[in-house]
Amino acid sequence: MEYVHLAGAADHYEHKGRWSLFLMLTVGGMILFQSALLIAVGLGSLDFTEYEWLLPALLVQNLGQVIGLAAFAVKNLFSDISSKP
């Protein structure tokens, strides 16, 4: 029984590691997208003068998603499994 518990805990932490990597890559990609968008607008490659609402909406949405994913990761992936029912 102890071996089964130990194997389950090892699998649990391995799964957490994979999800952590996925979320890090996802958040990194979102930050890169936001940076590329801001650089393109700053350099004049993209022009949002006819759609003044679009750029702020994209930036706020992207920032909200980054914060939301970070909060999810901290709450669920890095909690102790002994505190779960």
C-alpha positions in Angstrom: 0.0 0.0 0.0 2.9 2.4 0.8 4.4 1.7 -2.6 1.1 2.5 -4.4 0.9 5.7 -2.5 4.5 6.6 -3.3 4.0 5.8 -7.0 0.9 7.9 -7.1 2.6 10.8 -5.5 5.5 10.5 -8.0 3.0 10.4 -10.9 1.2 13.4 -9.4 4.4 15.5 -9.3 5.5 14.4 -12.8 2.1 15.5 -14.1 2.4 18.8 -12.3 5.9 19.3 -14.0 4.4 18.7 -17.4 1.6 21.2 -16.8 4.0 23.7 -15.4 6.1 23.5 -18.5 3.1 23.9 -20.8 1.8 26.9 -18.8 5.3 28.5 -18.9 5.5 28.1 -22.6 1.9 29.4 -23.1 2.5 32.5 -20.9 5.8 33.1 -22.7 4.1 32.9 -26.0 1.4 35.3 -25.0 4.0 37.8 -23.7 6.0 37.4 -26.9 2.9 38.1 -28.9 2.1 41.2 -26.9 5.7 42.4 -27.2 5.8 41.8 -31.0 2.5 43.7 -31.3 3.7 46.7 -29.4 7.0 46.7 -31.3 5.2 46.5 -34.6 2.9 49.4 -33.7 5.8 51.4 -32.3 7.9 51.0 -35.5 4.9 51.9 -37.7 4.5 48.4 -39.3 0.9 48.2 -38.0 -1.5 51.1 -38.0 -4.5 51.1 -35.7 -5.6 54.7 -36.3 -9.0 53.6 -37.7 -9.5 51.1 -34.9 -8.3 53.0 -31.8 -10.1 50.5 -29.5 -8.4 47.4 -30.9 -4.9 47.7 -29.5 -5.9 48.5 -25.9 -8.4 45.7 -26.0 -5.8 43.2 -27.3 -3.3 44.3 -24.7 -5.7 44.2 -21.8 -7.1 40.8 -22.9 -3.6 39.3 -23.2 -2.4 40.7 -19.9 -5.6 39.4 -18.2 -4.9 35.9 -19.6 -1.3 36.0 -18.4 -2.3 37.0 -14.9 -5.2 34.4 -14.9 -2.9 31.6 -16.0 -0.3 32.6 -13.4 -2.9 32.6 -10.7 -4.2 29.2 -11.8 -0.7 27.8 -11.8 0.1 29.0 -8.4 -3.2 27.9 -6.9 -3.5 24.5 -8.4 -0.1 23.3 -9.6 2.0 24.4 -6.7 -0.3 23.4 -3.8 0.6 20.5 -1.5 -1.2 17.3 -2.4 -1.6 16.4 1.3 -4.0 19.4 1.7 -6.4 18.1 -1.0 -9.3 15.9 0.1 
